[in-house]
C-alpha cells in the first residue's frame, strides 16, 4: 500500500476563489471532518486570474487547503471510490456544476517519532516539515485527512491510479513515508 499527499497543480491549472472575499471568513470553505451538507450554502465562485495563458480549469480544483472541487468528469470516474469518505456539495462555477468534496474520513495515524515539525519560539509544534504515517493504523479509506492537519488531503495508490487512468487533471501527488 502506498499513500500520497495531494496538492493542486498550480503551475498548470487555475484554482477556485470566492467572488466575495467574506466567504473565506466563515467555516463554509474550510474543512475539519464535520458534516456540512445540512447547512451548505454554495458561495459564488470564480476561477483565479491566469498567471500564464496556458493555465486551464482543472477536473479537480483547489478551493482551500484540503478542500477540493470535482468536475462532473471527475465525479463520474471517482465517485464510487470517494463517496463514503466525505460529502459531495454542489458548487456552481461559471455555469458548470462542480462538487466540493468535504472529507469526513479522519485517520489518526501519524508516526510521531518519524514526523518532523518546525518548533516555534514557545517550544510548540509549528509547521509540518515531513510527515510519516503508521501503516498498521491505516484503514480502508481511499481519501482521508489527519486529525492534526486539516489542510492536507491524502489518497491511496488505488485512487491515484484511477485519477491518472481517467485523465483527471489538476493534482500533484507526493509519496508519504509509511512506518511499520
C-alpha positions in Angstrom: 0.0 0.0 0.0 1.2 3.5 -0.9 -0.3 6.8 0.4 0.1 10.2 -1.3 -0.5 13.7 -0.2 -2.3 15.6 -2.9 -2.0 19.3 -3.8 -3.2 21.5 -6.6 -1.1 21.7 -9.7 -0.9 25.4 -9.6 1.8 25.5 -12.3 -0.7 24.4 -14.9 -4.2 24.9 -13.6 -6.3 27.6 -12.0 -7.8 27.4 -8.5 -11.2 28.4 -7.3 -11.7 31.5 -5.3 -14.9 33.1 -3.9 -16.3 36.1 -5.6 -16.9 37.6 -2.2 -13.8 37.6 0.0 -16.0 37.4 3.1 -16.8 33.8 2.2 -13.3 32.9 3.4 -14.2 34.1 6.9 -16.8 31.5 7.8 -16.4 27.8 8.2 -18.1 27.2 4.8 -14.9 27.0 2.8 -12.8 25.2 5.4 -12.7 21.5 6.2 -12.4 19.8 9.6 -14.1 16.5 9.3 -17.5 17.9 10.2 -20.6 17.4 8.1 -21.7 20.5 6.1 -24.5 19.2 3.8 -27.4 20.3 6.1 -26.1 23.9 6.3 -24.3 24.2 2.9 -24.9 27.4 1.0 -22.7 27.3 -2.0 -20.7 30.6 -2.3 -20.4 32.2 -5.7 -17.0 31.0 -7.0 -14.8 32.0 -9.9 -11.5 30.9 -11.4 -8.3 32.6 -10.3 -6.7 35.0 -12.6 -4.4 33.3 -15.1 -0.8 33.9 -14.4 0.1 32.1 -17.6 -2.0 31.9 -20.7 -1.6 28.1 -20.7 -3.4 27.7 -17.3 -6.6 25.8 -17.6 -9.6 25.0 -15.5 -8.9 21.5 -14.0 -11.1 18.5 -13.3 -10.2 18.7 -9.6 -9.7 22.3 -8.4 -8.4 23.6 -5.1 -10.8 25.7 -3.1 -8.8 25.9 0.1 -6.0 23.8 1.6 -7.5 20.3 2.0 -10.8 21.3 0.2 -11.2 20.4 -3.5 -14.0 20.7 -6.1 -14.6 17.9 -8.6 -16.0 18.3 -12.1 -18.7 16.0 -13.5 -16.0 14.1 -15.3 -14.1 13.5 -12.0 -17.2 12.5 -10.1 -18.2 10.1 -12.9 -14.8 8.4 -12.7 -14.1 8.7 -9.0 -17.5 9.0 -7.2 -17.8 5.3 -6.2 -14.3 5.5 -4.7 -14.8 8.6 -2.6 -18.5 9.0 -1.8 -18.3 7.0 1.5 -15.4 9.1 2.8 -17.0 12.5 2.6 -19.8 14.7 1.3 -20.3 16.0 -2.2 -21.6 19.6 -2.1 -23.0 21.3 -5.2 -20.8 24.2 -6.2 -21.7 26.0 -9.4 -18.8 27.6 -11.2 -19.2 29.7 -14.4 -22.4 27.9 -15.4 -20.9 24.4 -14.8 -21.6 22.2 -11.8 -18.7 21.2 -9.7 -18.9 19.2 -6.4 -17.0 20.4 -3.4 -15.6 17.3 -1.6 -15.9 17.7 2.2 -13.7 14.9 3.6 -15.1 13.3 6.7 -12.8 10.3 7.0 -10.1 11.2 9.5 -7.4 8.7 10.5 -5.2 9.1 13.5 -2.1 7.5 12.0 0.8 10.0 12.3 4.0 8.3 13.3 5.1 10.9 15.9 8.7 9.7 16.0 9.4 9.9 12.3 7.3 13.0 11.5 9.2 16.3 11.6 7.7 19.6 12.7 9.1 23.1 12.9 9.3 24.1 16.6 8.2 27.7 17.3 9.8 30.0 19.9 7.5 28.9 22.6 8.7 25.3 22.1 5.4 24.2 20.5 4.9 22.2 17.3 4.5 24.5 14.3 4.6 23.9 10.6 4.8 20.4 9.3 8.2 19.7 7.6 7.9 15.9 6.8 5.1 13.5 7.5 5.3 9.8 8.3 2.2 7.6 8.7 1.9 4.4 10.7 1.0 1.7 8.2 -0.8 -0.5 10.7 -3.2 2.3 11.7 -4.4 2.9 8.1 -7.9 1.7 7.4 -9.7 1.2 4.1 -10.3 4.8 3.4 -9.3 5.8 -0.1 -9.2 9.5 0.7 -8.7 11.0 4.2 -7.3 13.7 6.5 -5.4 13.6 9.7 -6.8 14.9 13.0 -3.9 17.4 13.5 -3.8 18.6 9.9 -7.0 19.5 8.1 -5.1 21.5 5.4 -3.8 18.3 3.8 -5.6 15.5 2.0 -4.3 12.0 1.5 -5.2 9.3 -1.1 -4.4 5.7 -1.6 -2.5 4.4 -4.6 -5.8 2.9 -5.9 -7.3 6.4 -6.0 -4.2 8.0 -7.5 -4.2 5.3 -10.3 -7.9 5.9 -11.0 -7.2 9.6 -11.4 -4.4 9.0 -13.8 -6.3 6.3 -15.7 -9.2 8.6 -16.3 -7.0 11.5 -17.3 -8.4 13.6 -14.4 -6.4 16.9 -14.3 -5.4 19.3 -11.5 -3.5 17.4 -8.9 0.1 16.6 -7.9 0.9 13.5 -5.8 3.7 13.4 -3.2 4.5 10.0 -1.7 4.2 9.8 2.1 6.6 7.7 4.2 5.0 4.8 5.8 6.4 3.4 9.1 5.5 -0.1 10.4 
